[in-house]
Amino acid sequence: MDRYFGFDLGDAESSIARLNRNDKGTPEILAVREAKSFITAYARLKTGEIVIGESACWTPGAVERKLRFKSTYLTNPDSQADIRTFAAAVLGELYRTGDLIKNEDCCFYIGCPAGWGKNDREHYREIFERVGYPPLKIISESRAALISACQSKHLQVGYDILSKPVLVVDMGSSTTDFAYITNGKEVELQTAGEVFLGGGIMDEILLQSAVEASPHRKRIEDVFSVSQPWKNYCEFTARRLKEKYFSDEEYWKSHRCSESVVISYKTPVRLKITMSPELAEKMVEQPAARLNGKSFHAVFTESLQQVREKINGDMPELLFLTGGVSKLPAVRAWCEEAFPEAVVITGAEPEFSVSRGLAWSGSIDEELRQFKKEVRELIESSAVQDIVKEHIDDFYHTAVDALVGPVLEHAALPAFERWRSGEIKRLEDIDNEMQKDIAEYLHSDEARELLVRPISDWLKPVAAELEKYTVPICMRHNVPYTALSLSSYFSYSDVDIHVDAKDVLAMEEITWMINGIISLLVGLLCGGGGAAIVANGISGVLAGIVISLVVLLVGKEPVQAAIMHADIPVSVRKLVRESYVKSRLQKVSSEVKANFYEKLETEKNDEISEHLADDISHQIEACLTKMAEVVEIPLG
């Protein structure tokens, strides 16, 4: 993409920002009909021409005027047609001025309230798509505002915002959105204030006060009763006067702050709107019918309390205020009172924070696409397989060290106990029983759990070598290197993503390793292994003059073979004490490990090793893929 456009279509006013590819500066705010913040309104003239912005409110000869249709999008089907008409006209203006070029490689990011659901957002996206917008995406306005805060050099929030819980309060003219963001992930918070509360309430109170104070009150009220567009236009004037006043309240307390509007409906009439400290307090404290008889102050603080109660995680450490109403000093004070733990900040130009954040979102998403592309290329290469194959012998050693002792305890020892009790007839039968027990135990959940920690330790050097490839990818795209670090999975530090080793390597799938260990252990312990374990003990237990003479005359091996085939009385078997067998198993354990390592070097099954290496490599690659999918490019 060469350019990214952010379109903040608001209920009262809209703005568009544009960011060029590789531009590290602030997105440019484009003027539409010579206004960077233009009124969300359109008028249809008798000629069929569509006029947008402020002139749509007063241009003569209009057969239709529409304003404030964004706020009724979810409740009034006609609003979709109004949004479509307005969006098409805005697109035409961008082409007319050359700010947008036909068929250029660009995309649009368009904001919506945080409370809109997935289906609402998709239907909204389709409206813009149908009127011919370039590729576009709908994202939360509150998230866009946060991105704007992170990117702003004025705020200097920085990367640490990703590790801190943040509350974004986006105060528009009709709604106030609340979004809780932690680790860069947004959690939408539904509150009563989100639907009903907006700065337009204060605009209405200011306008009503001006009308009541006007010597032309009756004529103005008559115009408003038949012309909603003129009433809305006067509200816009009141809104701008309000924001002008609150941008420097101390100055205006001692200076006159007023605007005049000439209402050209049949016969012109002038309306003068004036701000004062008394009106400033009235706008936030006077009960309003639209707020069920409550004041703006009361509803807003109630909404903040609702948000606080609905936050499941840590309380926000940063509260970011955006939107025109955020300039009101009282709003900041209410936020500080509701969230004393948080630092409250406001952007220098809050009316443009959403559109700029939307444009930045396009650049961030493009960076993310490139990041994921490089991760896929790494996975498709042989790098992971090469690293795993280099360490595969260590993998065997790690697994055998962890499993041999428990195998002898849970498979070999129970088999001999069954022989001692008479359940197994002959010593030579122990081999078959033990072979089945070894296989069953090594495929058990208990054995797999035993492998978790040693395999985690084995994975650490593998992960360290893999970082030679993953760290540069992360650095190129401004992603924390831990996002692709398997090493972070095995640390006990507080990392953004914590995964157990058994989630990195699906133990139930490493059948090649388990089968390889089974074949080697069976070969070492069975097929005469039973005699190897108890032969010395049998000689001691059955020691006597007769047996000793037989051994001297015939030899040890024939005697041992006879004992292996014999159905020895249980009373005699009991003479082979359990303590002796356990002691013998401890000695056998080290012998089995030594023999296993020797066989690994001299008789290693290359097919098993190859399959095992491929299996582990595929699982590591799958893990990298999952990590890349959940990565979000840092907002700062």
C-alpha positions in Angstrom: 0.0 0.0 0.0 1.3 3.5 -0.9 -1.1 5.5 1.2 -3.5 5.0 4.2 -6.6 7.0 4.8 -8.4 7.3 8.1 -12.1 8.4 7.9 -13.7 9.5 11.1 -17.4 9.8 10.2 -19.0 11.4 13.2 -22.5 12.2 14.0 -21.9 15.9 14.1 -18.5 16.4 12.3 -16.1 14.3 10.3 -12.5 14.4 9.4 -10.1 12.5 7.1 -6.4 11.8 7.7 -3.9 10.5 5.2 -0.5 8.9 5.8 2.0 8.1 3.1 3.9 4.8 3.1 7.2 4.9 5.1 6.1 8.3 6.4 7.2 8.5 10.1 5.4 11.8 10.7 1.9 12.7 11.7 -1.0 11.9 9.2 -2.1 14.9 7.3 -5.7 16.1 7.9 -7.3 16.7 4.5 -9.7 19.6 3.9 -13.1 18.7 2.6 -15.0 21.7 1.2 -12.2 23.8 2.8 -12.8 22.5 6.3 -10.6 20.0 8.1 -13.4 19.2 10.5 -16.5 19.3 8.3 -20.1 18.9 9.3 -21.6 15.5 8.7 -24.5 16.8 6.6 -25.6 16.7 3.0 -28.2 18.6 0.9 -29.7 17.4 -2.3 -30.3 20.3 -4.7 -33.0 20.6 -7.3 -30.4 19.8 -9.9 -29.6 16.5 -8.2 -26.2 17.8 -7.0 -25.2 16.7 -3.5 -23.6 19.3 -1.3 -21.8 18.3 1.9 -20.4 20.0 5.0 -21.4 23.3 6.4 -22.9 24.7 3.2 -25.3 21.8 3.1 -27.0 23.4 6.1 -27.8 26.7 4.4 -27.4 26.4 0.7 -30.7 27.6 -0.9 -32.6 25.5 -3.3 -32.2 22.2 -1.5 -35.0 19.7 -1.8 -33.6 17.6 1.0 -31.2 18.2 3.9 -29.9 15.4 6.2 -27.8 15.7 9.4 -27.0 13.6 12.5 -27.7 10.3 10.8 -24.7 8.4 12.2 -26.2 8.1 15.7 -29.3 6.4 14.4 -27.5 3.8 12.2 -28.5 0.9 14.5 -32.1 2.0 15.0 -33.2 3.7 11.8 -33.0 1.8 8.5 -33.1 5.2 6.6 -29.8 6.1 8.2 -28.0 3.6 6.0 -29.1 5.4 2.9 -28.0 8.7 4.4 -24.6 7.4 5.3 -24.2 5.9 1.8 -25.1 9.3 0.2 -22.8 11.3 2.4 -19.9 8.8 2.0 -20.3 8.8 -1.8 -20.2 12.6 -1.8 -17.0 12.6 0.4 -15.4 10.1 -1.9 -16.2 12.4 -4.9 -14.7 15.4 -3.1 -11.4 13.5 -2.5 -11.2 12.6 -6.2 -12.1 16.1 -7.2 -9.4 17.7 -5.2 -6.8 15.1 -6.1 -6.3 14.0 -2.5 -7.3 10.5 -3.7 -6.2 9.2 -7.1 -8.2 6.7 -9.1 -6.8 3.1 -8.8 -4.0 4.1 -6.5 -2.6 1.4 -4.2 -4.3 2.6 -1.0 -6.8 1.6 1.7 -9.3 3.2 4.0 -9.7 2.7 7.7 -13.1 3.8 8.9 -14.1 4.1 12.6 -17.2 3.0 14.4 -18.3 3.1 18.1 -16.7 0.4 20.3 -20.1 -1.0 21.2 -21.0 -2.0 17.6 -21.0 -5.8 17.1 -19.3 -7.8 14.4 -22.4 -7.9 12.1 -23.0 -4.1 12.6 -19.4 -3.4 11.5 -19.6 -5.7 8.5 -22.9 -4.1 7.2 -21.3 -0.7 7.8 -18.2 -1.7 5.8 -20.5 -2.9 2.9 -22.0 0.6 2.7 -18.6 2.1 1.8 -17.7 -0.8 -0.4 -20.8 -0.4 -2.5 -20.2 3.3 -3.3 -16.7 2.5 -4.6 -14.3 3.0 -1.8 -10.8 1.4 -2.1 -10.2 -1.6 0.1 -11.3 -0.7 3.6 -11.5 -2.0 7.2 -13.8 -1.0 10.1 -12.2 -0.6 13.5 -13.1 0.8 16.8 -12.9 4.6 17.2 -11.6 4.2 20.7 -8.8 1.9 19.6 -7.9 4.4 16.9 -7.8 7.2 19.5 -5.4 5.1 21.6 -3.1 4.5 18.6 -3.1 8.2 18.0 -2.1 8.7 21.6 0.7 6.2 21.3 2.1 7.6 18.1 1.8 11.2 19.3 5.2 12.8 20.0 3.3 15.4 22.0 2.1 12.8 24.5 5.3 10.7 24.6 3.3 7.7 25.9 5.8 5.2 24.4 5.9 1.4 24.1 5.2 0.7 27.7 1.5 1.4 27.0 1.3 -2.2 25.8 2.2 -3.5 29.2 -0.2 -1.3 31.1 -4.0 -1.3 31.3 -5.5 1.7 29.6 -9.1 3.1 29.5 -10.0 5.1 26.4 -12.9 7.5 26.8 -14.0 8.8 23.4 -16.6 11.6 23.8 -18.4 12.4 20.6 -21.4 14.6 20.0 -24.0 11.8 20.5 -22.2 8.9 22.2 -19.4 8.3 24.6 -17.4 5.1 24.0 -15.4 3.3 26.7 -12.7 0.8 25.8 -10.5 -1.1 28.2 -7.2 -2.0 26.6 -4.6 -4.3 28.1 -1.5 -5.7 26.4 -2.6 -4.0 23.3 -5.9 -6.0 23.2 -9.2 -4.2 23.4 -12.1 -5.2 25.6 -15.3 -3.4 24.8 -17.3 -2.1 27.7 -21.0 -1.6 27.4 -22.5 1.1 29.6 -25.7 3.2 29.6 -23.6 6.2 28.9 -22.2 4.6 25.7 -25.6 4.9 24.0 -27.2 8.1 25.4 -24.4 10.4 26.5 -22.8 12.9 24.1 -21.6 16.5 24.0 -24.7 17.3 21.9 -26.6 17.5 25.2 -24.6 20.5 26.2 -24.9 22.0 22.8 -28.7 21.8 23.1 -28.7 23.5 26.5 -26.4 26.3 25.2 -28.6 26.8 22.1 -31.8 26.8 24.1 -30.4 29.4 26.4 -29.5 31.6 23.4 -33.0 31.2 21.9 -34.6 32.1 25.3 -32.5 35.2 25.5 -33.1 36.3 21.9 -35.5 39.1 21.1 -36.6 37.0 18.2 -37.4 33.9 20.2 -40.8 33.2 18.7 -39.6 33.5 15.1 -36.6 31.3 15.8 -38.7 28.6 17.6 -41.1 28.6 14.7 -38.2 28.0 12.2 -36.8 25.2 14.4 -40.2 23.5 14.6 -40.4 23.1 10.8 -36.7 23.0 9.8 -34.5 20.4 11.7 -31.5 21.2 9.5 -31.4 24.8 10.6 -31.8 23.8 14.2 -28.9 21.3 13.8 -26.8 23.9 12.1 -27.3 26.3 15.0 -26.4 23.5 17.4 -23.1 23.0 15.5 -22.4 26.7 15.9 -23.1 26.3 19.7 -20.8 23.3 19.7 -17.9 25.1 18.2 -18.4 28.1 20.5 -18.5 25.7 23.5 -15.2 24.0 22.4 -13.6 27.4 21.8 -14.6 28.5 25.3 -13.3 25.3 27.1 -10.0 25.3 25.1 -9.0 28.3 27.2 -11.6 28.7 30.0 -9.6 31.1 32.1 -9.2 33.6 29.2 -12.8 33.6 28.3 -13.9 34.1 31.9 -12.8 37.7 31.5 -13.5 38.1 27.7 -16.6 38.0 25.6 -17.1 34.7 23.8 -20.0 34.7 21.3 -21.0 33.8 17.7 -23.9 34.9 15.5 -25.9 32.8 13.0 -28.1 34.3 10.3 -31.0 31.9 9.9 -32.1 32.3 6.3 -35.5 30.6 6.3 -38.1 32.7 4.4 -37.1 36.0 6.1 -33.6 36.1 7.7 -33.3 36.3 11.5 -30.1 36.6 13.5 -29.4 34.4 16.6 -26.6 35.4 19.0 -25.0 32.6 21.0 -22.9 33.6 24.0 -20.8 31.5 26.4 -20.2 32.5 30.1 -19.1 30.8 33.3 -22.7 30.6 34.4 -23.7 28.8 31.2 -20.7 26.5 31.4 -21.9 25.2 34.8 -25.5 25.1 33.5 -24.6 22.9 30.6 -23.2 20.1 32.8 -25.5 20.4 35.8 -28.9 21.1 34.4 -31.2 18.1 34.1 -32.0 17.1 30.5 -35.1 15.3 29.2 -32.9 13.1 26.9 -31.0 12.0 30.0 -34.2 11.0 31.9 -34.1 14.1 34.0 -30.4 13.7 35.0 -27.6 16.1 34.3 -24.6 15.5 32.0 -22.4 15.4 35.0 -24.5 12.8 36.8 -24.8 10.4 33.8 -21.1 10.7 32.9 -19.9 9.9 36.4 -22.4 7.0 36.7 -21.0 5.6 33.4 -17.5 5.9 34.8 -18.5 3.9 37.8 -20.2 1.3 35.7 -17.0 0.9 33.7 -15.0 0.6 36.9 -17.3 -2.2 38.1 -17.1 -4.1 34.8 -13.3 -4.1 34.5 -12.2 -7.7 35.4 -8.5 -7.0 35.2 -6.3 -4.4 36.8 -7.5 -0.8 37.1 -6.2 1.4 34.3 -3.0 3.2 34.9 -3.6 5.5 31.9 -6.9 7.1 31.0 -7.0 8.7 27.6 -9.6 11.3 26.8 -10.5 12.2 23.2 -13.2 13.9 21.3 -14.3 17.5 21.4 -15.9 17.3 24.9 -12.6 16.2 26.3 -11.5 19.8 26.3 -13.9 20.5 29.2 -11.7 20.7 32.4 -14.6 19.3 34.5 -14.5 16.1 32.5 -10.9 15.5 33.3 -11.6 16.1 37.0 -14.5 13.6 37.0 -12.2 11.0 35.4 -9.5 11.6 38.0 -12.0 11.2 40.8 -13.4 7.9 39.3 -10.0 6.5 38.5 -7.5 7.9 41.0 -4.9 5.2 40.0 -4.8 6.5 36.4 -2.9 9.3 34.7 -5.4 11.3 32.6 -4.2 12.6 29.3 -5.7 14.5 26.4 -4.3 15.0 22.9 -3.5 18.4 21.5 -6.2 18.1 18.8 -8.7 15.6 20.2 -11.1 16.3 17.3 -8.6 14.7 14.9 -7.2 11.9 17.1 -9.6 9.3 15.7 -9.0 10.0 12.1 -5.2 10.1 12.6 -5.3 6.9 14.6 -7.3 5.3 11.8 -4.7 6.3 9.2 -1.9 5.0 11.5 -3.8 1.7 11.8 -3.4 1.1 8.1 0.3 1.6 8.3 0.5 -0.7 11.4 -1.5 -3.4 9.6 0.7 -3.3 6.6 3.7 -3.7 8.9 1.9 -6.7 10.5 1.3 -8.3 7.0 5.0 -8.0 6.2 5.9 -9.4 9.6 3.7 -12.5 9.1 5.0 -13.0 5.6 8.6 -13.2 6.9 7.5 -15.6 9.6 5.9 -17.9 6.9 9.1 -17.7 4.9 11.1 -18.8 7.9 8.7 -21.7 8.5 8.8 -22.8 4.9 12.6 -22.9 5.0 14.7 -25.7 6.5 16.0 -23.6 9.4 13.8 -25.1 12.1 14.4 -28.7 11.0 18.2 -28.1 10.8 18.3 -26.8 14.4 16.2 -29.6 15.8 18.2 -32.3 14.0 21.4 -30.9 15.4 20.0 -31.4 18.9 18.0 -34.6 18.4 20.5 -36.8 20.3 20.3 -34.5 23.3 16.5 -34.9 23.0 16.8 -38.7 23.4 19.2 -38.4 26.3 16.9 -35.9 28.0 13.9 -38.2 27.6 15.7 -41.4 28.7 17.2 -39.7 31.8 13.7 -38.6 32.8 11.9 -41.9 32.0 14.2 -44.9 32.8 13.9 -44.6 36.6 10.1 -44.3 36.6 9.8 -47.1 34.0 11.7 -49.5 36.2 9.6 -48.4 39.2 6.2 -48.5 37.5 6.7 -51.4 35.0 9.6 -53.6 36.1 9.0 -53.6 39.8 5.3 -54.4 39.6 6.1 -57.3 37.2 8.5 -58.8 39.8 6.0 -58.3 42.5 3.4 -60.3 40.5 6.1 -63.0 40.1 6.8 -63.0 43.9 3.1 -63.4 44.6 2.8 -66.3 42.2 0.6 -64.4 39.7 3.5 -64.9 37.1 4.5 -68.6 37.0 8.1 -68.4 35.8 10.9 -65.8 35.8 11.2 -66.1 32.1 7.5 -64.9 31.8 8.4 -61.6 33.4 9.9 -60.5 30.1 6.6 -60.5 28.2 4.7 -58.9 31.0 7.4 -56.3 31.5 7.4 -55.5 27.8 3.6 -54.8 27.8 3.9 -52.8 31.1 6.8 -50.6 29.7 4.8 -49.8 26.5 1.6 -49.0 28.5 3.5 -46.8 31.0 5.4 -44.9 28.4 2.1 -44.0 26.6 0.5 -42.9 29.9 -0.3 -39.3 30.8 2.0 -39.7 33.9 5.0 -40.4 31.6 4.2 -37.5 29.4 4.0 -35.2 32.3 7.4 -36.4 33.4 8.7 -35.2 30.1 7.4 -31.6 30.3 10.2 -30.1 32.4 13.2 -32.0 30.8 11.9 -31.2 27.3 11.4 -27.6 28.3 15.1 -27.6 29.3 16.0 -29.3 26.0 14.0 -26.7 24.0 15.9 -23.8 25.6 19.1 -24.1 23.5 16.9 -24.9 20.4 14.9 -21.8 21.1 18.1 -19.8 21.5 19.4 -20.8 18.1 16.0 -20.2 16.6 16.2 -16.6 17.8 19.0 -15.9 15.4 16.2 -16.0 12.8 13.2 -14.6 14.7 14.8 -11.6 16.5 15.8 -9.8 13.2 12.3 -10.3 11.9 10.9 -8.7 15.0 13.4 -5.9 15.0 12.6 -5.1 11.3 8.9 -4.6 12.2 9.2 -3.0 15.6 7.8 -6.1 17.4 9.1 -7.0 20.8 11.4 -10.0 20.2 9.6 -12.0 22.9 6.6 -12.2 20.5 8.4 -15.0 18.6 10.6 -16.3 21.4 10.1 -19.8 22.5 12.5 -19.1 25.3 10.0 -16.7 26.9 7.6 -19.7 27.2 9.8 -21.5 29.6 10.6 -18.5 31.9 8.8 -17.7 35.0 8.9 -14.0 34.3 5.7 -12.0 33.6 5.6 -12.2 29.8 2.7 -11.2 27.6 2.1 -14.7 26.4 2.9 -17.7 28.7 2.6 -21.2 27.3 3.6 -24.4 29.0 6.1 -26.7 27.2 3.5 -29.3 26.8 1.6 -26.8 24.7 4.6 -26.1 22.5 5.2 -29.8 21.9 2.1 -31.9 21.9 3.4 -34.8 23.9 0.7 -37.2 22.7 1.9 -36.7 19.1 5.6 -37.5 19.7 5.0 -41.2 19.1 8.3 -41.8 17.3 10.3 -40.9 20.4 8.1 -43.0 22.7 8.3 -46.0 20.4 12.0 -45.6 20.0 12.5 -45.6 23.8 10.2 -48.6 24.1 12.2 -50.6 21.6 15.5 -49.9 23.2 14.4 -50.4 26.8 12.6 -53.7 25.9 15.8 -54.9 24.2 17.9 -54.0 27.2 15.6 -55.2 30.0 13.8 -58.1 28.4 14.9 -61.3 26.5 16.9 -62.4 29.5 16.8 -59.0 31.2 14.8 -60.6 34.0 17.7 -62.8 34.8 20.0 -59.9 34.7 18.0 -58.2 37.3 17.6 -61.0 39.8 20.3 -63.5 38.9 22.6 -62.4 41.7 19.8 -62.3 44.1 18.6 -65.8 43.2 22.1 -67.2 43.8 22.2 -65.6 47.2 18.6 -66.6 48.1 19.1 -70.3 47.1 22.6 -70.4 48.4 23.4 -73.7 50.1 25.6 -76.7 49.9 23.5 -78.5 47.3 23.0 -75.5 45.0 26.6 -74.5 45.4 27.8 -78.0 44.4 25.5 -78.1 41.4 26.8 -74.7 40.3 30.4 -75.9 40.7 29.7 -79.2 38.8 27.4 -77.9 36.0 28.2 -74.2 35.9 26.4 -71.0 36.7 24.6 -70.4 33.3 22.7 -73.8 33.2 21.6 -73.3 36.8 20.4 -69.8 36.1 18.5 -71.1 33.0 16.9 -73.9 35.1 15.8 -71.3 37.7 14.4 -69.1 34.9 12.2 -72.0 33.6 11.3 -73.3 37.0 8.0 -72.7 38.8 9.6 -71.8 42.1 7.4 -72.1 45.1 5.9 -68.8 46.3 7.5 -69.4 49.8 10.9 -69.4 48.1 10.1 -66.4 45.9 9.3 -64.4 49.0 12.9 -64.9 50.0 13.8 -62.5 47.2 13.0 -59.4 49.2 11.5 -56.2 47.7 14.3 -54.1 49.2 16.8 -56.2 47.2 14.8 -55.8 44.0 14.6 -52.0 44.4 18.3 -51.8 45.2 19.1 -53.9 42.1 16.8 -51.7 40.0 18.7 -48.6 41.0 21.9 -50.2 39.8 20.2 -51.4 36.6 18.9 -47.9 36.0 22.4 -46.5 35.4 23.4 -49.6 33.3 20.3 -49.2 31.1 21.1 -45.5 30.6 24.7 -46.3 29.7 23.7 -49.1 27.3 21.0 -46.9 25.8 23.5 -44.1 25.1 25.9 -46.7 23.5 23.1 -48.1 21.3 22.2 -44.6 20.4 25.6 -44.0 19.0 26.1 -47.5 17.4 22.7 -48.7 16.5 20.7 -45.5 16.2 17.5 -45.9 14.1 17.8 -43.1 11.6 14.2 -43.5 10.5 13.0 -42.9 14.1 15.3 -40.0 14.5 14.2 -38.5 11.2 10.5 -38.8 12.0 11.1 -37.5 15.5 13.0 -34.4 14.2 10.3 -33.7 11.6 7.5 -34.1 14.2 9.1 -31.7 16.6 10.0 -29.2 13.9 6.4 -29.2 12.6 5.1 -28.5 16.1 7.6 -25.7 16.7 6.6 -24.2 13.3 2.9 -24.5 14.3 3.7 -22.7 17.5 5.5 -19.9 15.6 2.5 -19.6 13.3 0.1 -19.2 16.3 2.4 -16.7 17.9 2.6 -14.6 14.7 -1.2 -14.7 14.5 -1.7 -13.2 17.9 1.0 -10.5 17.5 -0.1 -7.0 17.2 2.4 -4.4 16.1 3.0 -2.1 19.1 1.0 1.0 18.9 3.8 3.4 19.9 
